[in-house]
């Protein structure tokens, strides 16, 4: 039995799976899924994005994205 971290649910038909093993004996699985394309409505709104040091990103509409200071630590869990 192998313990897994289930990231997201599959929708569609599974076409293939690839199992990989790292030199540190960790296993990873990649799943290729065939899904139907979703046609999104056209949006004519445009914004500018400034990537900075103090904040990760600032959009021209005023939306600010905080700098992910602890991103790598959070990814490791």
ABEGO torsion letter per residue (X at the ends): XBBBBBABBBBEBBABBBBBBBAAGBBBBBBBBBBBBBBBBBBABBBBBBBBAABABBBAAGBBBBBBAAAAAAAAX
